[in-house]
Structure formats: structure tokens, C-alpha cells
């Protein structure tokens, strides 16, 4: 699997535009509310850091994946939520401010957690003591793509509230169309590689993705979090930063085969997340 102009250029630019639109629907009060009620943040981080990593390790061992693919799966599990999680959460009427907060904290924590998890996987599956440096560059890129446009959108909402309110619905429709077009283009471009590698790791990726969405939604509901926050956590947990995992596989670990799980998962998660959004929107609007 190879990185492409779609994943390296078009997708980040498109996400930046969409995040600008999300910023138009947010206020400072959305974020102060998250700080005042930190339970959702703690639950989301606990699932991301401990529960998902354990689930992924169990799936990897259960399917007896080849060593490079096993390491790639653990690399994927250790990657923070992607910017796309914020978009899907927005479309599903989730708590987008919580998503952005979790993405920011997860990205920062991944500087410590990701090297530790990947180093463990290298030693366990490949008996390698290769050092994995923290991915500072990509984390900064993620921060710029997410936080920069959101802050600009929030500023526009503060200065021009009527304009921001009038643009909320058109931007929501534009987000759906643009995201669908990018996903379709990515699938078409990577189709041959997807068909080649799906028999090896596809079912494991699908199972991990469904487990991520399921656990990400059910656990917050079990601990009595509001539905909007459960939706946000499910998206944050189910949509990983595949681009970061692919970058590390190619540029840090120097092993293209380790990027396969992230590439396959990235195609699967767009479809399953869209189905999740459809399911959520069929029910009564979250309170």
C-alpha cells in the first residue's frame, strides 16, 4: 500500500475546509462545558489507551497474522483519532467540542503511548528492539489541520453570528458530498491493493473497527453519559488516524507492509462510520 496525493494533499486540504465549517457551529462555551464535566474525556481516553489496545492485541493473536501485519495492527490501535471523526460526529449530531478535545489530548499522549505500544509489538511479534521515535512532525500537522480552521470558524461565528448560522446547513451538506467524493476516489485508487491484502488482514480490521465503534458507544452509555457524548466518543474511538500510521510505517519503520492494516482499516472505517451516522440519525434526535 502506498501513500498518495489523495491522502497526502487532497484529504488534509478538504478536512481543513470542513473543520472551518465545524468551527462556525462552535462557541467557547462548548469547550468550557467539556472542562467542567471531564467524565466524558476520562472515559474516552481510557477506552482509547487501554481497552482498544487490548482488543487489538487479542484480535491480532487470534487471527495469527504475519509479524509485519501484526505490528501494523498495533500501530493502528495506538494511533489517535483522526480529523474525520469530528466530521462524522458533526453529521451524527454528536458533541463535536468533545471530539476536538479528545483528538487534541490523544494526539499529545500518543507522543508517549505510540512509541511504547509499537516497540512492544516489535519485540513481541518480531523479536526486534528497534526504537520508534515520537512522531512530532505528524502530530503538529494534525493539530494545524484540526485546530487552525476551527479557531478561524469560531472567530467568524463570534464576529458574524448571522452568517455562521446561515452557513451551518449548507456546510453540513457540502461536508457529506466532499467526504464521499474523497472516500470514493481513495477506494478507486487503492482498489487493487485492497483486494490483494484484504484476505490477509481485512476481516481482522473489520472486526477491530466494529469493536471500536461498539465499545466506543456502549461504554459511555453504560456509565450514563449523554447520547451526544457517546456518539462523539464512538467516532473518536472508531476512526483512527490512518495517515499517521501509514507515515510511521513508511518513514520511521521503513516497512511498507506494516502500513497495510492502516490502509485497509481507513477504507473500511469510512463505510462503517457512515452506516453508524445513518443509524443514529434514524432515531430520535439526541438530547
C-alpha positions in Angstrom: 0.0 0.0 0.0 1.3 3.4 -0.9 0.6 6.9 0.3 -1.0 9.0 -2.4 -1.8 12.6 -3.5 -5.3 12.0 -2.1 -4.2 11.0 1.4 -1.2 13.4 1.5 -2.7 16.5 -0.2 -6.4 16.5 -1.1 -7.7 14.9 2.1 -5.8 17.3 4.5 -7.0 20.3 2.5 -10.5 19.0 2.4 -10.5 18.3 6.1 -9.2 21.8 6.8 -12.1 23.3 4.8 -14.6 21.1 6.6 -13.1 21.9 10.0 -13.5 25.5 9.2 -17.2 24.8 8.7 -17.4 23.0 12.0 -15.8 26.0 13.8 -18.8 28.1 12.6 -21.1 25.9 14.7 -18.9 26.0 17.9 -18.5 28.5 20.7 -16.1 28.8 23.6 -19.0 27.6 25.9 -18.9 24.2 24.1 -15.3 23.7 25.3 -15.7 25.1 28.8 -18.6 22.7 29.3 -16.2 19.8 28.5 -13.7 21.1 31.0 -16.4 21.5 33.7 -17.6 17.9 33.1 -14.4 15.9 32.5 -16.1 12.4 32.9 -16.5 12.1 29.1 -12.9 12.9 28.4 -11.6 10.4 31.0 -13.9 7.7 29.7 -12.9 8.3 26.1 -9.2 8.3 26.9 -9.4 5.2 29.0 -11.1 3.3 26.1 -8.6 4.6 23.6 -5.5 4.0 25.6 -6.3 0.7 27.3 -9.4 -1.1 26.1 -8.8 -0.7 22.4 -5.1 -1.7 22.6 -6.1 -4.8 24.4 -8.8 -5.7 22.0 -6.5 -5.2 19.0 -3.8 -7.4 20.6 -6.4 -10.1 21.2 -7.6 -9.9 17.6 -4.1 -10.0 16.2 -3.2 -13.1 18.2 -6.5 -14.8 17.4 -6.0 -14.4 13.6 -2.3 -15.3 13.8 -1.3 -12.5 11.5 2.1 -12.4 9.9 4.6 -10.4 12.1 4.7 -7.3 10.0 0.9 -7.1 9.7 0.6 -7.8 13.5 2.9 -4.8 14.2 0.9 -2.7 11.7 -2.4 -3.6 13.6 -0.9 -2.5 16.9 0.5 0.7 15.3 -3.1 1.4 14.1 -4.5 0.8 17.5 -2.0 3.2 19.1 -2.8 6.0 16.6 -5.0 8.8 17.9 -8.4 9.6 16.5 -8.4 11.2 13.0 -9.8 14.5 12.0 -12.6 12.7 10.1 -14.0 11.7 13.5 -15.0 15.3 14.1 -16.8 15.4 10.7 -18.8 12.2 11.2 -19.6 13.3 14.8 -21.0 16.6 13.4 -23.1 14.7 10.9 -24.4 12.4 13.6 -25.2 15.4 15.9 -22.5 14.3 18.4 -20.6 16.6 20.8 -18.0 18.0 18.3 -16.3 20.0 21.0 -15.7 16.8 22.9 -14.3 15.2 19.7 -11.8 18.1 19.2 -10.8 18.0 22.8 -10.2 14.2 22.7 -8.3 14.5 19.4 -6.0 17.1 20.9 -5.3 15.2 24.1 -5.0 11.9 22.3 -2.5 13.4 19.8 -0.4 14.7 22.7 -0.5 11.5 24.6 0.4 9.5 21.5 3.8 11.0 21.6 4.4 8.7 24.6 1.9 5.9 24.1 2.5 5.2 20.4 6.3 4.5 20.6 5.7 2.3 23.7 3.0 0.2 22.0 4.8 -0.2 18.7 8.1 -1.0 20.5 6.3 -3.7 22.5 4.7 -5.1 19.3 8.1 -5.2 17.5 9.6 -7.1 20.4 6.7 -9.5 20.8 5.9 -10.3 17.2 9.3 -9.8 15.5 11.8 -10.1 18.4 13.1 -6.6 17.4 14.5 -3.9 19.7 14.0 -1.2 17.0 13.5 2.3 18.5 10.4 4.2 17.5 10.8 8.0 18.0 7.8 10.1 18.9 6.1 11.4 15.6 6.3 15.1 16.5 6.0 16.3 12.9 2.8 14.4 12.1 1.2 15.4 15.4 1.9 19.0 14.7 0.4 18.6 11.2 -2.8 17.1 12.7 -3.0 19.9 15.2 -2.7 22.5 12.4 -5.4 20.8 10.2 -7.8 20.5 13.1 -7.3 23.4 15.5 -6.4 26.1 13.0 -9.5 26.1 10.8 -11.8 25.5 13.8 -10.4 28.6 15.6 -10.9 30.7 12.4 -14.5 29.4 12.1 -15.2 30.2 15.8 -13.8 33.7 15.3 -16.1 34.2 12.2 -19.1 33.0 14.3 -18.2 35.5 17.1 -17.9 38.4 14.6 -20.7 37.4 12.2 -23.2 35.2 14.1 -25.9 35.6 11.4 -23.6 34.5 8.7 -22.4 31.5 10.7 -25.9 30.3 11.4 -27.0 30.6 7.8 -24.0 28.6 6.6 -24.4 25.7 9.0 -26.8 23.6 6.9 -25.1 24.2 3.5 -21.7 23.3 5.0 -23.1 20.1 6.5 -24.3 19.1 3.1 -21.0 20.1 1.5 -19.2 18.0 4.1 -21.1 14.9 3.2 -20.6 15.3 -0.5 -16.9 16.2 -0.3 -16.1 13.4 2.1 -18.0 10.9 0.0 -16.1 12.0 -3.1 -12.7 11.7 -1.4 -13.5 8.3 0.0 -14.7 7.0 -3.4 -11.5 8.4 -5.1 -9.3 6.7 -2.4 -11.1 3.4 -2.9 -10.8 3.5 -6.6 -7.1 4.4 -6.4 -6.3 1.7 -3.9 -8.7 -0.9 -5.1 -6.1 -3.4 -6.5 -4.0 -3.3 -3.3 -7.2 -3.5 -1.2 -8.3 -6.7 -3.0 -4.8 -8.1 -2.7 -4.4 -7.6 1.1 -8.0 -7.9 2.3 -7.8 -11.7 2.5 -4.8 -11.4 4.8 -5.9 -8.7 7.2 -9.4 -7.4 6.1 -11.5 -9.5 8.5 -9.3 -8.6 11.4 -9.5 -4.9 10.5 -13.3 -5.1 10.1 -13.7 -6.8 13.4 -11.5 -4.3 15.2 -13.4 -1.4 13.6 -16.8 -2.8 14.6 -15.5 -3.5 18.1 -14.1 0.1 18.3 -17.4 1.7 17.3 -19.4 -0.7 19.5 -17.3 -0.3 22.7 -16.9 3.5 22.0 -20.7 3.9 22.1 -21.8 1.3 24.6 -19.4 2.0 27.4 -20.2 5.7 27.6 -23.9 4.8 27.7 -23.3 2.2 30.4 -21.7 4.9 32.6 -24.7 7.3 32.0 -23.1 9.8 29.6 -25.4 11.8 27.4 -26.1 10.3 23.9 -24.3 13.2 22.2 -21.1 12.5 24.1 -21.5 8.7 23.5 -21.7 9.4 19.7 -18.7 11.6 19.9 -16.6 9.0 21.7 -17.7 6.3 19.4 -16.5 8.3 16.4 -13.3 9.2 18.1 -12.6 5.6 19.1 -13.7 4.1 15.8 -12.0 6.4 13.4 -8.2 6.2 13.7 -5.6 8.5 12.2 -4.6 6.0 9.4 -2.5 8.6 7.7 -0.3 8.9 10.8 0.1 5.1 11.0 1.0 4.9 7.3 3.5 7.7 7.7 5.2 5.9 10.6 5.3 2.6 8.8 6.9 4.1 5.7 9.2 6.8 7.1 10.0 5.6 10.6 9.9 1.8 10.5 10.8 1.6 6.8 8.4 -1.2 6.2 5.6 -0.7 3.7 3.9 -4.0 4.7 3.2 -2.6 8.2 1.1 0.2 6.6 -1.4 -2.4 5.1 -3.7 -2.6 8.2 -4.0 1.1 8.5 -4.7 1.5 4.8 -7.3 -1.3 4.8 -8.9 0.0 8.0 -9.1 3.5 6.6 -11.2 2.3 3.7 -13.4 0.2 6.0 -14.0 2.8 8.7 -15.4 5.4 6.3 -18.1 2.9 5.3 -18.9 1.7 8.8 -18.9 5.2 10.2 -21.3 6.3 7.5 -23.6 3.4 8.4 -23.3 4.4 12.1 -24.3 8.0 11.2 -27.3 6.8 9.3 -28.4 4.6 12.2 -28.0 7.4 14.7 -30.0 9.9 12.6 -32.8 7.4 12.1 -33.5 7.5 15.8 -34.9 10.4 17.8 -32.6 13.4 17.7 -30.1 13.1 20.7 -30.8 15.3 23.6 
